[in-house]
Amino acid sequence: MPRSIWAKIARREFLTQPRPKEAVKEEKITMNWEAISAIGEVIGALGVIFSLVYLATQIRSQNSESKLAAVHDILVGFRESLHAFGSGDLAEIFAKANEDYDSLTNAEVLKLLSAIVPMFRLWEEAFIQNERGRLEDRIWEGINSQCSAYFSYAAFSKVWELRGIHFDSRFQEHADKTFRLAIEAR
């Protein structure tokens, strides 16, 4: 709609200027359509604004749900990994590796690696999620503290020594520092 029409509507010029009767009749019809058109544009603009507000609310809600799902997945993974160490066979291998890692058979090494490396992956995932702001600091601190306690065992240190190079470089720095502190605390 031309700008001049908006100005006329705002100043209500179409109501205050005297006109000949024929022109008034034609303009009255024209002005009614122009006024209806202007009102329609205003209503359309308001609809767009309300839609954008609704969309922003939905995105915020979805982000919260996504963060909760990430935390849930990580914690479920840790519980499942820890449960694996409770089985008789793996518990014995873990105890044996803590005493003398070099005495493990190839099959025992494979079982130990297949149990510990996924725990490192979960720890790495939690680290990255925390860096990206998807995992709250208080949750990360609990996970990191728990991992630090578990990883003070010699078996974990040895597996990290063998497989640590395959992880994210920033996580490697964090894990190396954690292992140094755990070894110093022993």
N, C-alpha and C positions, 0 to 999 in steps of 0.2 A: 504494500500500500504506500503511495507517495507520502513523503514527509509532510507536505502541506495539509493533507487531510487530517493527520494526527494533530497538527497545530490547530486546525480549525475545530476539531473535536474538543481539544483541551481548552480553547478560548471560547467555545460555544458560539462561534461566529455565525454559524448557519441559523441560529435562533434569533440573533439580534439585528441582522441587516435587513432593511426593507427591500422587497423585490416585487416585480410585477406579478400578478396572479398566475399567469401561465408558467412563468419561470419557477414560482414557488411550488406549483403542483409537480412539475418535472423534477426539481431538485429535492423535494420532499421524498419522493420515491427513491431517488438516487442516494440521498443522505441516509435514509433508513437502511439501505443495503450496505452503505459504507460503515455505518455505525454497527450493524450486525457483524460485518466482516472484522472490524476492529475488536469487538468483544470476543469473537471467535479466536482471533490471534492471541489475545490476552489469556483466554482459557487454555489454549494450546501450550503457551509458554509455561503457565502454572503446572500443567500436566507433566511437562518435561522436567521441571524442577522437582516435583514430588517423586517422579520416577527415579531421578538421580539420587535423591535422599534415600529412597527405599533400597536402591542398588548398593549404595555405600554401607547401609546397615547390614545387608545380607552378606557382603564381602567380609565385613568385620566379624560377623558371626561364623562364617566359614573358616576364617583364619584361626579363630579360637578353637574350633572343632579339629582343625588340622594339627594344631599344636598338641592338643590332648591325645589325638591318635598317635602322634609320633612318640610321646612319652609312654603311652600304653604299649606300643610295639617294642620299644627298647626294654621296658621292664619285663615284659613277657619273655623276650629273648634271654635276658639274664636269668630269670627263674628256670627256664628250660635248660640252659647251659649248666647251671649249678646242680640241677636235678640229675644230670648225666653223671656227675662226679659221685653221686650217692650209690650208683650201681656197684656191685661187688668187684667186678673185673676192673673197671676204670679206677676205682678207689685204690685198689692194690697197685696198679700201675703208677698212679700218681704218687703214692707213698714211696714206692721203689725209686721213682725218678727223683724225688726229693733227697733220698739217701745217696744214690749213685746213678746218675743219668746214663752214664756210659755202659752200665750193665743191662740196659733194656734191649730186648730183641727188636728186630725190624718191625714186627707186627705190633709190639707194644709202643714203639715210637710213633707208628702210624695212628694208633688209637689215641695216644696222648695229643698228638698234633691236631687230629680231627676234633678233639674236645676243647683244646685251648685256643686255637686260632679263631674259631667263631666267637669266643669271648672277647678276644682282641678286636674283632670286627664290630661287635656291639659297643665296646668302649670307644672305638674310633667313631662310630655313628653318633653316639651321644656327644662326643667332643665336637664334631662338625655341626650337629644340630644346635648345640649351645653357642658356638661361634656365630651361627646364622640367626640367632635370636629365637629359635623355635623350641628351645628347651630352657626353662627357667634356671637361673643360677643355683637356686636352692636344691633343685632336683639334680643338676649336674654335680654339685658338691657332694651330695650323698652317693651318687654313682661312682664318682672319682675316688672318694674315700674308701668305698667298698672294694673297688678294683685295686687300689694301692695296697690294701691289706692282703688280698688274695695273691697279688703279684709279688709279694715279698718272698714267696716260696721259690726255692731253687728251680723247680720244674718250669714255672712260668718264665723265670729269667732266661733259662736255656732256650725255651721255645721262642721267646722274643729275639734272642740273639740269632737264631736260625731264620726266623720269618719276618722280623721287624722291617726289613728293607722293602717289603711289598705293601706298605701302608702309606697313607698321606704324609707328606713331608712335615707339615706342622704338627700332626699327631705324633709322628716319630720323635720329634723334639720333646713334646710333652711326656710321652711314655718313657723316653730315655732318662729324663729328669726324675720321673716318678720312680723308676727302677734304681737309679743312683741313691735317692733318698731312702728307699726301702732297704737296700743293701747296707747302707750306713747305719740304719736303725737295728739291723740284726744283731 
